Amino acid sequence: MGGVRLKKSKKNPVKEEVEEIPEILTLDFLKRHLLGACDILRGKLDANEFRIPIISIMFLRRLNDVFVENAEKLIAEGKTKDQAYEESFRHNFFVPKEARWECLAIKQQGTRERINKICRIIEDHNPPLDGVLTSSILDDPKKYPDNKMWQLVTHFNFPPLGNKNLEKEDLFGQAYEHLLKEFADSSGKKAGEFFTPRTLVKLLVNLVKPQEGMKICDPTVGSGGMLIIARRYVEKHGGDSNNLILEGQENNFGNLAMAKMNLILHGVVDFDLQYGDSLSEPKLVDEGKLRNYDMILANYPFSQNWNEDGNAESDPHNRFDYGVAPAKKRADFAFIEHMLSTLNNNGRAAIISSQGVLFRGGSEGSIRKNMILGIPKSNLLGDVIEAVIALPKDLFYATGIPGCIMILNKNKPKTRKNKIILIHAVNDFVETKDGRIMTDEHLNKIVSTYENFETIKKYATVVTLDDMKDNNYNLWFGRYIDFIPIDEKINVEKVMEELTKLENTRSKIINQFHQNFKNEIK
């Protein structure tokens, strides 16, 4: 049922105002509800600190309410209360009596310690949640005092967050994605560690079009957006989104916890996300062999250090046989080679990359050449790059530099053999109050250009093996596309001022010339 509650007025924080709570919760209400939780801590902590308790408490409430709702369904089906509430195998996630919401919301004193205790209890009873809630325990009482933690608990006391309370079952997952964006917007460059702008994720997914039954992986999974949007694409196009294998790895434990929550809140209970560095310690292995996937979707961290121990050449998985990327701030090709090695024989990858991989020389130039030509003596497949798409600059949280999308394909169609399409999409954006974004119109334009695989003057070109050979296998767009340089805003007033100065100077020179000429005649 709906109702009302009091909340602090934004116009006058001293006063309180009445907020209407709908009987069935909408996405707009859930967004406001979650952002309201942020307002309780905003200003006292930075975004990377206040997201910890907000996500944890929100997740506890959601887990509790779905558990209770499922128990009530079991009672309606004829189970006893004990059976419904105490037999953990009847629930995707079991919430024991001592960890249910009423145990958290009993009193203000000791709230922080109760949150920590309940998180541990729930993880102990649910192995798939290992590390999800305790990844960032609220140990610091100065940052997370009881009175503020109590305000958060009180904020989530009402309304309940079970599925029956939502307009659509996946609504909470969408609201959580919105909350992640809010954290990203508040986190500055740090946001690049866990959040890729969703228009870019959507572009990657639309380019490679995941299908029901696929094994999909993101080896630098962040907060899990690539896997979520791939799943949503399958569902939107009539496939069974539950018939997907979704896997990933993440080097930041807090980000891994966010990714697991993200999948769970979107209704995904069967997934495999592992903790660790994909380059130095790949975890997605079976009997010592890397798992293979139909599809890789990734936005790896650009220009990282790697290979400190110098053991890449003897990698047990032979991931770097195309060549070993430089160790100092040049892990880009190491990530790309790792992803290529985990694709099955028909697999494709859509990877957001730095543009440096297109033109840098040295060992990176050799790797690029080997990916184009292959190494027959080592049975290394060539012709694995299908497309490269230049992106506008200033799209990412972590950096203002322009990136690109590289599409790898281990089984190109015959008509695309020994060819790569280069798409110069650097002008495909609009400026908004929140920064640059790519619209659906831009995404559709890029996708259709890739699918048609045809040259478009000043925008896209299909390069052949001979073209690449003539350019020493450099894939920089300027070598193949006569594009117009972008996009710096023109300050009309400044330009007119400069033109006026030039015109005045020109007039003075002409006048002086005429005067000198007259003097000579005299």
C-alpha positions in Angstrom: 0.0 0.0 0.0 1.0 3.6 -0.6 1.3 6.4 1.9 3.3 9.5 2.9 6.4 10.3 4.8 8.3 13.3 5.9 11.6 14.3 4.4 13.9 17.3 4.6 13.1 20.1 2.3 15.8 20.9 -0.2 14.7 24.6 -0.3 14.8 24.8 3.5 16.7 21.9 5.2 15.4 23.0 8.6 11.8 22.2 7.5 10.3 18.9 6.5 7.9 18.3 3.6 5.5 15.5 2.8 6.4 13.0 0.2 3.8 10.9 -1.4 4.7 7.2 -1.7 2.8 5.4 -4.5 1.1 2.1 -3.8 3.1 0.5 -6.6 6.6 1.8 -6.9 7.7 3.4 -10.3 11.2 3.8 -11.6 11.0 7.6 -11.0 10.1 7.0 -7.4 12.9 4.5 -6.9 15.4 6.8 -8.4 14.4 9.6 -6.0 14.3 7.1 -3.1 17.9 6.0 -3.7 19.2 9.5 -4.4 17.5 10.6 -1.2 19.7 8.1 0.6 22.7 9.8 -1.0 21.6 13.2 0.3 21.9 11.9 3.9 25.7 11.5 3.5 26.5 13.8 0.6 29.0 16.5 1.6 30.2 14.7 4.6 32.0 11.9 2.6 33.2 11.7 -0.9 31.2 9.5 -3.3 33.6 6.5 -3.0 33.0 6.5 0.7 29.2 7.2 0.9 28.3 4.6 -1.7 29.5 1.8 0.7 26.8 2.1 3.4 24.1 3.1 0.9 24.6 0.1 -1.3 25.0 -2.2 1.6 21.8 -1.1 3.5 19.8 -0.9 0.3 20.9 -4.4 -0.7 20.0 -5.8 2.8 16.5 -4.4 2.5 15.9 -5.7 -1.0 17.3 -9.1 -0.1 15.1 -9.3 3.0 11.9 -8.3 1.2 12.3 -10.7 -1.7 13.1 -13.5 0.9 10.0 -12.7 2.9 7.9 -12.4 -0.2 9.1 -15.8 -1.4 8.4 -17.4 2.1 4.8 -16.0 2.0 4.3 -17.7 -1.4 5.5 -21.0 -0.1 3.1 -20.7 2.8 0.3 -20.0 0.3 1.3 -23.2 -1.5 0.8 -25.2 1.7 4.2 -25.1 3.4 4.4 -24.5 7.1 5.9 -21.3 8.4 9.0 -23.1 9.6 9.4 -24.7 6.2 8.9 -21.5 4.4 11.2 -19.4 6.6 13.9 -21.8 7.7 14.7 -24.2 4.8 17.3 -22.3 2.9 17.2 -24.5 -0.2 13.8 -23.1 -1.0 15.3 -19.7 -1.6 17.8 -18.2 -4.0 19.2 -16.3 -1.1 18.4 -17.2 2.5 18.1 -14.6 5.2 18.2 -16.2 8.7 16.1 -14.9 11.5 18.9 -13.1 13.2 19.7 -11.1 10.0 16.3 -10.0 8.9 15.4 -6.3 8.5 13.6 -6.0 11.9 16.9 -7.0 13.6 18.6 -4.0 12.0 15.8 -1.5 12.5 15.3 -1.9 16.3 17.2 1.0 17.7 19.8 3.7 16.8 22.5 2.6 19.2 25.0 0.2 17.7 23.6 0.5 14.2 27.0 0.4 12.4 28.0 -2.8 14.3 24.6 -4.4 13.6 25.0 -3.7 9.9 28.5 -5.3 9.9 27.2 -8.4 11.8 24.2 -8.9 9.6 26.4 -8.7 6.5 28.6 -11.4 7.8 25.7 -13.7 8.7 24.1 -13.4 5.3 27.4 -14.1 3.5 27.9 -17.2 5.8 24.5 -18.6 4.7 24.9 -17.7 1.0 28.3 -18.7 -0.5 27.5 -16.8 -3.8 27.4 -13.6 -1.8 30.9 -14.2 -0.4 32.6 -10.8 -0.1 29.6 -8.9 -1.6 28.5 -7.3 1.6 31.7 -7.4 3.7 34.0 -6.0 0.9 34.0 -2.7 2.7 32.9 -3.1 6.3 31.9 0.1 8.0 34.7 0.0 10.6 35.4 3.7 10.9 32.9 5.3 13.4 34.0 8.8 12.4 33.1 8.3 8.8 30.0 6.1 9.6 28.6 7.3 12.9 25.5 5.5 14.3 23.3 8.5 13.9 23.9 8.7 10.1 23.7 4.9 9.7 20.4 5.0 11.6 19.1 7.8 9.2 19.9 5.5 6.3 18.1 2.5 7.9 15.1 4.8 8.7 15.1 6.0 5.1 14.8 2.4 3.9 12.2 1.3 6.5 9.5 2.4 4.1 8.4 1.5 1.5 9.1 -2.3 1.2 11.1 -3.4 -1.8 9.7 -6.8 -2.7 8.8 -7.7 -6.3 5.1 -7.3 -5.6 5.8 -3.6 -4.6 7.3 -2.8 -8.0 5.7 -1.8 -11.3 8.0 -4.3 -13.1 10.2 -6.9 -11.5 13.4 -5.6 -13.1 12.7 -2.0 -12.0 15.0 -2.2 -9.0 17.9 -3.2 -11.2 17.3 -0.2 -13.4 17.1 2.1 -10.3 20.4 0.6 -9.1 22.1 1.3 -12.4 20.9 4.9 -12.1 22.4 5.0 -8.6 25.7 3.7 -10.0 25.7 6.6 -12.5 25.1 9.0 -9.7 28.1 7.6 -7.9 30.1 7.8 -11.1 29.1 11.5 -11.7 30.2 12.3 -8.1 33.4 10.3 -8.2 35.3 12.1 -11.1 38.1 10.2 -12.6 37.8 7.3 -10.1 34.4 6.5 -11.8 36.4 5.1 -14.7 37.4 2.2 -12.6 33.9 0.9 -12.3 31.5 2.7 -14.7 31.5 2.9 -18.5 29.0 5.4 -19.9 25.9 3.4 -20.7 25.6 4.8 -24.3 29.0 3.3 -25.0 28.1 0.0 -23.5 24.9 0.0 -25.6 27.0 0.7 -28.7 29.3 -2.3 -28.0 26.3 -4.6 -27.5 24.5 -3.4 -30.6 27.6 -3.9 -32.7 28.0 -7.6 -31.8 24.4 -8.5 -31.0 24.5 -11.2 -28.3 22.1 -14.1 -28.7 20.4 -16.6 -26.4 22.7 -19.5 -25.5 25.9 -17.6 -25.7 28.8 -17.6 -23.2 29.7 -14.0 -22.6 32.6 -12.6 -20.6 33.9 -9.2 -19.4 37.5 -9.8 -18.0 37.6 -6.2 -16.5 34.0 -6.3 -15.3 33.8 -3.1 -13.2 30.2 -2.8 -11.9 28.9 -5.4 -14.4 27.2 -3.0 -16.9 28.4 -4.9 -20.0 26.9 -8.2 -18.9 23.6 -6.5 -17.8 23.1 -4.7 -21.1 24.0 -7.8 -23.1 21.4 -9.7 -21.2 18.8 -6.9 -21.7 19.6 -7.0 -25.5 18.8 -10.7 -25.7 15.6 -10.2 -23.8 14.5 -7.2 -25.9 15.0 -9.2 -29.1 12.9 -12.2 -28.0 15.6 -14.5 -26.6 15.6 -16.2 -23.2 17.9 -14.0 -21.1 18.2 -16.8 -18.6 19.8 -19.0 -21.2 23.1 -17.1 -21.1 26.4 -17.8 -19.3 27.7 -14.6 -17.8 31.2 -14.5 -16.4 33.9 -11.9 -15.6 36.8 -11.0 -13.5 37.7 -7.8 -11.6 40.8 -6.6 -9.8 39.1 -4.3 -7.4 37.2 -6.1 -4.7 34.7 -3.3 -4.0 33.9 -3.1 -7.7 33.4 -6.8 -7.8 30.9 -6.6 -5.0 29.0 -3.9 -6.9 29.0 -6.1 -10.0 27.6 -9.1 -8.1 24.9 -6.9 -6.6 24.1 -5.4 -10.0 23.5 -8.9 -11.5 21.5 -10.1 -8.5 19.3 -7.0 -8.5 18.6 -7.6 -12.2 17.4 -11.1 -11.3 20.5 -13.0 -12.3 21.4 -15.7 -9.9 23.6 -17.9 -12.1 26.8 -16.2 -12.9 30.6 -16.5 -12.2 32.5 -13.3 -11.3 36.0 -13.9 -10.0 38.4 -11.6 -8.1 41.9 -11.0 -9.4 44.0 -9.5 -12.2 43.1 -11.0 -15.5 46.6 -10.5 -16.9 48.7 -11.9 -14.0 46.2 -14.3 -12.5 43.4 -15.4 -14.8 40.7 -17.1 -12.7 38.2 -18.2 -15.4 39.9 -21.5 -16.0 38.9 -25.2 -16.1 41.5 -27.9 -15.4 44.2 -25.4 -16.0 42.9 -24.1 -19.3 41.3 -20.8 -20.1 37.6 -20.9 -20.7 36.5 -19.9 -24.2 33.6 -17.6 -25.0 31.3 -16.7 -27.8 31.6 -13.0 -27.0 33.8 -10.7 -25.0 32.7 -7.2 -24.0 35.2 -5.0 -22.2 36.5 -1.6 -21.4 40.0 -2.3 -20.0 42.0 0.3 -18.0 44.1 2.2 -20.5 47.9 2.4 -20.3 48.5 0.4 -17.2 51.8 -1.1 -16.0 52.1 -4.9 -16.2 54.5 -7.8 -16.5 56.6 -6.6 -13.6 58.1 -10.0 -13.2 58.9 -10.4 -16.9 57.3 -13.8 -17.2 54.8 -13.0 -19.9 56.8 -14.8 -22.6 56.4 -18.0 -20.7 52.7 -17.5 -19.9 51.2 -21.0 -19.4 48.2 -20.1 -21.4 50.2 -18.8 -24.4 48.2 -15.6 -24.4 51.0 -13.3 -25.6 52.3 -15.3 -28.6 51.5 -12.4 -30.9 54.1 -10.5 -29.0 54.7 -9.1 -25.5 53.5 -5.6 -24.9 55.8 -3.1 -23.1 55.7 -3.3 -19.4 55.6 0.5 -18.6 52.2 2.0 -19.0 51.5 -0.1 -22.1 49.3 -3.1 -21.0 46.8 -2.3 -23.7 47.8 -5.0 -26.1 48.2 -7.5 -23.2 44.5 -7.0 -22.4 43.6 -7.4 -26.1 45.7 -10.5 -26.5 44.2 -12.0 -23.3 40.7 -11.4 -24.7 41.6 -12.8 -28.1 42.9 -16.0 -26.5 39.7 -16.6 -24.7 37.4 -16.4 -27.8 36.3 -19.7 -29.3 36.8 -20.4 -33.0 33.7 -18.4 -33.9 34.0 -15.8 -31.1 33.9 -12.0 -31.4 35.0 -9.3 -29.0 34.0 -5.6 -28.8 36.7 -3.8 -26.8 36.9 -0.2 -25.8 40.6 0.7 -26.2 43.1 3.5 -26.3 43.8 4.8 -29.8 47.6 4.3 -29.2 47.2 0.6 -30.1 46.4 1.7 -33.7 49.7 3.5 -34.5 52.4 2.9 -31.8 55.5 1.1 -33.1 58.0 -1.2 -31.5 56.7 -4.3 -30.0 53.1 -3.0 -30.2 53.6 -2.5 -33.9 54.7 -6.1 -34.2 51.7 -7.4 -32.3 49.4 -5.4 -34.5 51.1 -6.7 -37.6 50.9 -10.3 -36.3 47.2 -10.0 -35.5 46.7 -8.9 -39.1 48.9 -11.4 -40.8 49.1 -14.2 -38.3 52.2 -16.3 -37.5 51.8 -19.5 -39.6 54.9 -21.2 -37.9 53.2 -20.9 -34.6 49.7 -21.7 -35.9 48.6 -18.2 -34.8 45.5 -17.0 -36.6 45.7 -13.8 -38.5 43.1 -11.5 -39.9 41.3 -11.2 -36.5 40.6 -7.4 -36.6 37.3 -6.7 -38.3 36.6 -3.1 -37.4 38.0 -0.1 -35.6 35.8 2.8 -34.6 37.2 6.2 -33.5 35.2 7.7 -30.6 34.8 11.3 -29.7 37.0 12.6 -26.9 35.7 13.6 -23.4 33.3 10.6 -23.2 34.9 8.8 -20.3 35.1 9.5 -16.6 38.7 8.5 -16.2 40.3 10.4 -19.1 39.5 13.1 -21.7 41.5 11.4 -24.4 39.6 9.9 -27.3 39.3 6.1 -27.3 38.2 3.6 -30.0 36.3 0.4 -30.3 38.2 -2.6 -31.7 36.1 -5.5 -32.9 37.8 -8.8 -33.1 36.4 -11.7 -35.1 37.9 -15.2 -35.3 35.6 -16.2 -38.1 35.1 -13.3 -40.5 32.6 -13.7 -43.3 34.2 -14.5 -46.6 33.5 -11.0 -48.0 35.4 -9.4 -45.1 38.5 -11.6 -45.2 41.8 -9.5 -45.2 39.8 -6.3 -44.8 39.1 -3.9 -41.9 36.5 -1.2 -41.8 37.7 2.0 -40.1 34.9 4.3 -38.9 35.8 7.9 -37.9 32.9 8.6 -35.5 34.6 11.5 -33.6 31.9 13.9 -34.5 29.0 11.6 -33.4 28.0 13.3 -30.2 26.0 16.2 -28.7 26.9 18.5 -25.9 24.6 18.5 -22.9 24.7 20.1 -19.5 26.1 16.8 -18.2 28.8 16.6 -20.9 29.1 14.9 -24.2 26.9 12.0 -25.1 26.2 9.8 -28.1 22.5 9.6 -29.0 20.6 6.7 -30.4 20.9 8.3 -33.8 24.7 8.3 -33.5 24.7 4.7 -32.4 22.5 3.6 -35.2 24.7 5.4 -37.7 27.8 3.6 -36.5 26.1 0.2 -36.3 24.7 0.4 -39.8 28.1 1.6 -41.2 29.8 -1.5 -39.6 27.1 -3.8 -40.8 27.1 -2.5 -44.4 30.9 -2.6 -44.4 31.2 0.0 -47.2 33.3 3.2 -47.6 31.6 6.5 -46.8 33.5 9.6 -47.9 35.2 11.3 -45.0 33.6 9.0 -42.5 34.5 5.3 -43.1 36.7 3.3 -45.3 37.3 -0.4 -45.9 41.1 -1.0 -46.0 42.6 -4.0 -47.7 45.7 -6.0 -46.8 47.6 -4.2 -49.5 46.5 -0.8 -48.0 47.7 -1.9 -44.6 51.0 -3.2 -46.0 51.7 0.1 -47.7 51.2 1.8 -44.4 53.4 -0.7 -42.4 50.3 -2.1 -40.7 49.6 1.3 -39.0 45.8 1.6 -38.6 45.7 5.3 -37.7 42.6 6.8 -39.4 44.4 9.7 -40.9 46.3 7.4 -43.2 43.2 6.1 -44.8 40.4 8.7 -44.3 40.4 12.2 -45.6 38.5 13.5 -42.6 37.9 17.0 -41.5 39.6 17.6 -38.1 37.1 18.1 -35.3 35.6 19.8 -33.2 37.1 22.5 -31.1 34.4 25.1 -30.5 34.9 28.3 -32.5 34.8 31.5 -30.5 33.2 33.7 -33.1 33.9 37.0 -31.2 37.6 36.1 -30.8 37.9 35.1 -34.5 36.2 38.4 -35.6 38.5 40.3 -33.3 41.6 38.6 -34.9 40.2 39.3 -38.4 39.7 42.9 -37.5 43.2 43.2 -36.3 44.5 41.6 -39.5 42.4 43.9 -41.6 43.6 47.0 -39.7 47.2 45.8 -40.2 46.6 45.2 -43.9 45.1 48.7 -44.3 48.0 50.3 -42.6 50.5 48.5 -44.8 48.6 49.5 -48.0 48.3 53.2 -46.8 52.0 53.2 -46.0 52.8 51.8 -49.4 50.7 54.4 -51.2 52.3 57.2 -49.1 55.8 55.9 -50.0 54.9 55.7 -53.6 53.6 59.3 -53.7 56.8 60.5 -52.0 58.9 58.7 -54.6 57.0 60.4 -57.4 57.5 63.8 -55.9 
